[in-house]
Amino acid sequence: MSLFVAIVGWFGAITVLGSYVLLSTRRLDGNSVTYHVMNLLGAIGVGANSAWNGAVPSTAVNVIWMGIAIYALSRHRAMEEPHSS
């Protein structure tokens, strides 16, 4: 199980860093669904690894990071929904 948790953590770290690189090099828009999904998946991976290893501050930061990504995705979805008159 610890190998699985390590793999999940590394996947999360690579995903978060990848989204930051893509944003910084302007290959990804900071308001895009892709950017927020990458951040959500990354936070889940790093957060799960942190929780498993008892790193409470890192776990807390990643739970907040997940919340921000979920909020951004929900706002994005709300903006795309057609409004009925």
Stockholm file with secondary structure:
# STOCKHOLM 1.0

chainA/1-85         MSLFVAIVGWFGAITVLGSYVLLSTRRLDGNSVTYHVMNLLGAIGVGANSAWNGAVPSTAVNVIWMGIAIYALSRHRAMEEPHSS
#=GR chainA/1-85 SS CHHHHHHHHHHHHHHHHHHHHHHHTTSSCTTSHHHHHHHHHHHHHHHHHHHHTTCHHHHHHHHHHHHHHHHHHHHHHHHHSCCCC
#=GC SS_cons        CHHHHHHHHHHHHHHHHHHHHHHHTTSSCTTSHHHHHHHHHHHHHHHHHHHHTTCHHHHHHHHHHHHHHHHHHHHHHHHHSCCCC
//
